[in-house]
């Protein structure tokens, strides 16, 4: 065994040296790089990563196994906004010395007006190490003398006290990367599996001197936020690793990799996670009285959910376990906690009142998709509650003040969850197509003789539209949201909200408004698209790297009445139309009707029958949205009658 390990150690050194041959020696400037003015495959980027190289090796002795990672990164700055990237921050898990970072070095290269290259070295005194929380610390340093045109590079070594938890390697970032290479060197008796998330070519080749692979990608464009984009992590090109088996020479294989079964077992075993379910949480007398008055399990479940939702305040953190000192009992006393604190508390209370409930591990939409074929605890970021009552499944998140009992929490609609329970565990698809983002709007718009407008609107917000707008209302943002319109000066003079506590009905919002419309000569141009929130087309980019995730099925109904003074005449109004996209998953129907000499009515229906569209479908969505917003931007045209005709 020792001989094998010694051989591996020698090969590690050779492999790292070989990797360095691909780049100019660290600390030496490349004059050609300093001549660059732009990234040729991602024009206009403020900063360009010239190289990002990582080499991972095992350091094994009789007492421990550590993973060592050597990292080297090199950049050139093209714009002022790119200079911020020279302020480097590297977080690591410092609790119990699990990770540590050493051997930090850096250089900055500049070329002065006469062509002379200057080199500035990062000083050790400018490297800082601070504690972020009880689990995490951060290394930070500012590369010196960085300006537009500078090339800077830095390197460091990361130690990790583990043999199985190898970090994913990200080829793609918020800036373009010319060359990204990752060399994972593993002992011959370790078996790994990996998955690659990519949209462009990648080279995977064996290491020259040891077991393991090089993973190499070239010319990776930046990934920026895109409208209705799901989690960034779903689309960043990368490679993920998972240790599956340890095969010691002459001994039976040891299966040590993550499986969904041992992830479930681990969740239930750890004190911060499933261990919280055995805590003796004190029942408030008020809750005991409420539950004792319930006649069915469904009534009990709803009552307990409502009580926890009302009395607990979410601190904004998504967690899988209760990380605060004292666990869920402390959170209960403080009436505040993370999603895990609140939902594990809910779960504890449900079980105390004899309701069968289980922890449900989930990945919220912002965290990313779960790959069922690739078991990993890192796939999840929150714990919710799964309850089955009277043959109906319920997913509960009492941390969300605006989500009523019986409605799938919006952040996990159309996702998957892993039930963790000794009696029953497994996957559940989380969706409810009966719940939509649904809005029904009726508006009256009046135009007086001077061309000024005034009127009122009534909006009924159902399901997820109710969640969104109730939150806007509580945050004092609903009035400004409704005041946003195109082609019109709109002021909401009064706003009334009704039925905010009615879980079954819609959120009713009534507004009175006034303002003015655009005019040109004797003509008034009157928009009809008011209060819908659809004021600008989100899909105008030529290309798209990510899928489109609306999050919900959607339905909009707008009914309107436009009345104008008798000194105006109707010159034109939008045509009646029915329109649908290629697969008929988006339907639009618009009807305009003249009611008299000074009044018209219209009805607009827009229905989205799918929540997600792939990036390959983007050209169709883009073309359809262009037509959609062309329709929404059309106007009623009124002409002012001349004075002579008016006197007659």
N, C-alpha and C positions, 0 to 999 in steps of 0.2 A: 504493500500500500504506500509506504513512504517513497519508494522508488518512483512509482507512478506520479505521485504528487510533485516530486522534485522535477521530473521531466516536464510536467505541465507548467511549473513556475518558469522554467527556462523558455519555454515556447511563448509564454505571455510576453516576455521582454522582446523577443524577436518579432512578434506580430505587431506590437505597438510601433517599433522602429520602422517596420515595413509600411504601416499606415502613414507614418510621417513623410515617407518618400513621395506621397501624392501631392504634398503641399510644400511651399517654401518653408524653410526652417523657422520655427517660432522665434520671434524677436527680430527677424530680418524683413525689411520692407520689400515689396515688389513694385518697381517703378511703373509697370504696366497698369496695375490696379489703381494707382493714384491718378492715372489719366482718364479713368472712367467718368462719364457725365450722366449716365442713365442706365437703367436695367433694360436690356434689349427685349426681354419677353414679358415685362410688366412695367410699361412706360409710366413715368411720373411718380414712381415709388420714392418716398422720402428717405428710405434707407434700404440697403441691399446687403443681405448676408452672403458673403463670398464663400464661406466654408463653415460647416457645422459637423464635427467629427466626435464620435464617442467610441471608446473601447472598454468593454466590460470583461473582467476576469475574476476568477475565484481565488481567494487567498485562504488556503486550508492548512490547519495544523492539528495537533492532537487534541486541542481543547475547544476549538471553535472553527466556524466557517464564516467568512466574510465575503461580501461582494465589493469589488473596487471598480469605480468608473472614472476613466480619464476623459475629460471633456475639453475641447478646443473650439472656439467660435471666433469668426472674423467678419467685420462689417466695413462698409464704406457709407458715408453720409452724403446724401445728395441735396437735402433741403433742411432748413432750420428746424422743421418739425421732427426731423429724424434724430436730432441731437439728444432728445430725451432718452433714447435707447442706450446711450452711453452711461446712464445712471442704472447700474446693474443691481438687481435684487434676486437672491437665490434662497428660497425657503427650504427647510429640511426638518425632519422629525427628530428633535433633540431629546425627547423624553427617554430617560434611562440610557442615554448614549446610543440610541438606535442608529442614528446617522450622524456623520460629522464631515466637515469640508475642510480640506487643507491644501497647501501648495498653490495658493492663488497667485498668479502672475499676469501681467498685462502690459501692452505697449500701444502707443499711439504714433502714427506716422503722418507727417504733414509735409507738403512741398511748398516752399516759399516762392515769391515772384520770380526769383532768378533761377529757379529749378532745383535748388538744394533741398534734399530730404532731411528732415529733422526727426529724431526719435525721442519720445518721452515715455519713461517707464513709470508704471503704477507703483506708488510708494506703499509700503506695508502699513504706515501710519494712517493711510486713507482707507483702510479696510476695516469695516465695523461688523460686529456680531451682536445682535440683540435678541432678546426673548420676546416672542409674539404672544404666546399663551403657554399653558402647562405642557402642551405637546409639541409646539412648533417654535423654531428660531429662524433667524434670517441673517444671511451674510449680505452686506451691501457695500458698494464702492462706486465712485464716480471716476470714469476714465479721464485722465487729465488732458487739457488743451484740445478738446474735441470741437471741431467747427465744420462747416460745410466743406466737403472735399477731403476730410480726414478719413484714414483707414485705421481702425483699432481692432485689437484682438486680445483675448484673455483665455486662460486655461485654469483648471482646478481639478482636484481629485476628491471624489465622494466615496466615503466608506459607509457600508451598511451591514449591520449585524444580522444577517439572515442568509439563507441559501436558496430561498424560493421566490422572493418578491423582487423580481427584476422590473424596473420601470419601463413603460412603453417609450418607444422612440418616435418623436414627432418630426417628420420631414417638413411639414407645412406649418407656417406661422402667419402672423398678421403682416409680414413683410416677405418679399421674394427671397428665395434661397438658390444660389447657383449650384452648390454641391453639398449634399448631406449623406453621411456615411456612418453606419453603426456596425461595430464588430463585436458580436457576442461570442465569447470563447468559453466553452463549457467542458468540464471533465467528461471523459468518454462514458462514465457510468451514470450520468444524469440525462434523463430524457425530457425534452421540452416540446411543447407544441406552440405554434404561433399563428396569429391571424394578421393579415395585411389589409388595411383600408386604403384604397388607392383609386385614382382616376387617370393615372398616367403610368408610363413604363417604370419598372423597378428592376434592378439587378440584384439577384440573390446568388452568391457564390461561396464556395467553401473557403475557409481561411487556409492560407498557404502552409502554416506550420502547426496547426492545432485543430482539435474538434471545434466546430462552430461555423458560423456564417458571417459574411459581410452582407449588409443590406444597404444598397446605394441608390440614390435618386438624384437626377439632375434637373435644373431649371424649373423649380417648383414655384408657381405664382403665389402671391399672397392670397389669403382668404379673409375677406372683409365681411362684415355683417350685411345680410341681404334681407329685404322685407319678407316677413312671414317665414323666417328661417327657423328651423328647429335647432336643437343644441349644436353649438359649434363642433363639439367633439364627435358628432356623427359624421362629419365631413372632413375634418383635418386628416390628411394622409399620414399614416403612421403604421407601426408594427407593434403588436401586443404579444406578450410572452406569458407562458404558464408552465411551471415545472410540474411534471406528471408522475415520474417514477425515478427512484434511486436504485441503481443496480450495483451493489458492492461486489467486487470480484469474489467468486466462490460462494456467494450467499444468495438467498432468495430475494427477488425484487421487492422493494417497499414502495407502495403506492402512496404518494404524499401530495399529489396535486389536488387542486380544488375541484370538487364536484358539487352539484346543487344539493346533494344529500348532506355532504359534510359542511357545506355553508349553512344549511338549515340547522344542523346539530350545533355548529359553532355559535350561531346566533342565540340559540336557546341556552347555551352553556355560560356565555360571558355575562358577568354581573351587570355591565352597563346596558346590555341588550335584554335578552330573555330573562336574565336574573331579576329584573325589575318587576316581573309578573308575580313574584312570590312576596313582594313587600306588603306589609300590613298597613294599608292606607286608611286613615280615619275617614269615616263617612259623616258628612254634615247631617245634622238632624233634618234640615230642610229637604235634603235629597232623599233621605229615608221616607219621609212623609209623601214626597212626590211619587216615588216608586211604589209605595204600598197602595197608592190609589189607582195604579195601573192594573188593568184586567188581563192584558195579553203580553206575551213576550215582545211583540212589535212595539206596543205602547211603552214598555219598560226601556227598550233599546233606544227609542227616540227620546224619551225623557232624560235618560242618562247622557246621551249625546248632546242634547240641547243645554243641559246643565253645565257640562264641561266646556262646551263651546262658549257659553255666555260668561263663565266665571274665570276662564283661563285666557291669558294674553300671549300671543306668539311673539317671540323675540326676533323673528326674522331669519333664524337659522334652520336649515334643513339638516337633520341628523338621523342616524339609524339607531343610536342608543342615547341614554341619558348620561351626558358627560359632566354635568355639574355635581359638585360635592353634595352628597346626600340624596342624589338621584331624584326619582319622581316625587318622593315625600317632601323634599326641599322645594321642588317646583310647585307642588300643591300648596305649600305654606306661603310661597311668594306670589302665587297666582300668575306665574309667568314661566315660559320655557320654550324649548325648541319643538319642532314637529314630533320628535321622538318622545320628549318629556310629556307632552300633552296627550299623544295618542297611546303611549304605554300606560299612562294614568287612566285614560278612558277604558282601555282593555282590562286593566286591573279591576276597575269598578264594575264593568259589565260582568266579569266572571264572579265577582263577589255577590252580585245579584242574580246568579245562576243563568246568565246568558252565555251561550257558547260563542266564543269569539277568538280570533287568532291574529297574531301579528302578520302584517302583509308588507314585505319588502318591495319597494317601488323605486323606479327612476323617473323623476319628474321630466316634463318635456324639455326644460332648460338643461337638464343633466345629460340627456342622451338616451339612445335606444339600448335595449338589452339584447345581446346576442345569445340566444338560448343554447347554441352549440358551443359556446365558449364560456364555461363557468368562471365567474370571478365575483368576489365580494365587492370589488370596486365598481361593479355595474350599478349598484344601488346608491341612493343618497338620502332616502327618507323611509320612515316606518309609518304605515297607516294601519287601519283595522279592517279585518274582513269578518263579516257576520252573515250567517245564513239563517233567516227567519221565515217560516211558512213557505219554504221552497223558493224564496227570493234571496239573491245575493246582494249584499250592501258593502260598499267600500266607503269608509268613514275617515275624514280628516278634521278633527275638532279644532285644529289650529287655525282653520279658515273661518273667520267670523261671518263670511257672506255666503257660504255654501250650505244650503238647507239639507236636512236629513233626507236621504233617498235620492240625491243627485250625485252622480260621480264627480269627485273633485276635478275641477277644470284642468289642473296641471298633470293629471294622469289619464284623462279621457283618451281612448284609443291607444292604450299602452298595455303592458303586461305587468303582473305582480307575482311574487313568490310567497305562497302561504307557508308559514313556519309554525308547525304544531306537531307534537309527538304523535298525536292520534291521526292527524291528516296534514300532509304537506304536498305541495305541487304548484304548478303554474295555473294562473287564471287570467283570461283575457278581460281587460277592463274597458267596457264601452257601454253606452246606452244611446241608441240612435233616436230614442223618443225625445231626448233633450237636445235642444239646439240653441244657438245664439239667435234669438227670434225677437224682432221688433215690429210692432204695428203702430203706425203713425197717422194721425189726421191733422191737417193744418188748414188754416184759413188765412189767406193773404189779401189784404185790401189795399187799393191804391187810390189816394185822394186826388183832387184836381191839380194839385201842385206836383204830383209825381212821388210824393212821400208814401212810404208803406207803413202799415200797422196790421196786427193780426194776433192770432193765438195758435197754439199747437198742443196736441195731446199725444203723448207717447206712452205706449204700454210695452214694457220690457219684460220678456219671459226668459226663464231658465238662465243660461249663461249671460245673456244680455242684462238680466236683472243683477247678477253678481257684479258685472263690470260697472254698471251705472250706479249701483248702490255704493260701491267703493268710491267712485268719482264724487258722489254726493257727500259721503262722509269726509272725504279729503278736500271738500270745497272746490272741486274742479269741474263739476257737472255744468255749471252755468257757462264757464268759458268754453267747454266742449261744445255746447249747443250754440254758442255764438259764432262758431267757425263756419263760414259758408263762402262760396265762390261766386263772384260777379254781383255781390250785394254787400251793402253796409248793414250789418245786423246787430242789434242790441237787444239782449234779453232783459226786459224791464221788470219782470217778476217771474218767480219760479216756485211752484208748489209740488211737493212730493207726498204721495199717499201710499198707504199699504206697504210701507217698508218692512213691517213685521209680519205681514201675511205670507206665510211660506208657500201656500198653494196658488195664490193669484199672482198677477204680474206686478211689477213696480210701476205705479202710475205717476207720470210727470206732466204737469201742465205749465205752459209758459205764455206770457204776453210779450210781444216783441214789437220793435219799430225800427226804422232805418230808411235807406234809400237804395235805388237801383241805378245802374248805368244808363246814361242817355246819350244820344248822338243826334243833334238837331231836334226835330220834332218826334223822335222815336225813343221809346223806353224799351230796354232789354231786360226782361223779367225772368230770373231763374226759378226753377221749381224744385230743385234738389236742396231742401233745407232740413237740417237736424239729423240727417242720416249718418253723418260722420264720414261719408265717402266723398271727400273733396279733392283728392289728388290721386293719380294713378301710381300705385306702388311698383308696377312692373314695366319700367321703361328701359332698363339696362339692356344692352345688346345681347349679352350672354349671362348665364347664371351657373354657379358651381354647385348649388345646393337644391334640394327639393323644396317645395312650397308646403308649409304646414299651417293651415288656418286654425287648427286646434279643435274645431267643431263643425258640425253641419250648420248652415246659416239660412235664415229666411227673413226677408225684409218686405214689408207691405207699407206703401205710402199712399194715402188718399188725400187729395188736395182740392181746395176750392179757391179760385182766384177771382176777385171782384174788382172792377175798376170804374172810376168815375165816368160820367156821361160825356166828358170832353175828350175821351179817348175812344179810339176804334181799334178793333182787333185786326192786325195785319197778317199775323201768322202764328201758328203754334206747332209744336212737335207732332210728328206723324205717329199713328198707331203702329206698333211693331211687336213681333214675337221673334226672339233670337235665342239661339243655343250654341254651345261650343261643340266640338267634334264628337264627343261621346255623350252629349246631352246631359252632362252632370251639372252644368250651370244654365239656368233657364231665366229668361227675362221676358216680361210681358208688360207693355205700356199702352194705355188707352187715354186719349184726350178727347173731350167732348165739349162743344159749345152749348151752354145752357140758355143763353139769351144774348142780347146786344152787349151786355156789360158783365158777363160772367162765363167762366169756363170751369170744368172739373177734370180731374185726371186721377188715374190709379197706376201705380208702378209696383210690380212684383219682381223680386230677385230671389232666386233659390239656389243654394249651393248644396248639391247632393253628395259631395265627396269632401272629406277634410284634407286630404293629402294628394299632391301631384308631384310626380318625379321630375328631376331636372331635364329629362329627355322630353317631357311634355311642355316645357317652358315656352317654346315658340308658339304653340297653340294658345296657351294662357296669355302670353304677351299680346298676340294679335287680337284675342277676344277682349281683353281689358282695354285695348285701344278703342275698340268699337263701343264698349260699355261706357267709358268716360266721355266719348264723343256724344253718346245719347244723354248722359247725365248733365253735360254742359250745354245742351241745347236750351234755347230760351223762347219765351213767349214775346212776340213783338207787338207793341202797341204804338199807335200813331196819334199824336195830339191833333185834334180837329182845329182848323184855322178859325180865327175869331169871327170872320164874316159869316162863315157857315154856321157857327154857333149861335150868332144873333138871329139869323133867319129861323 
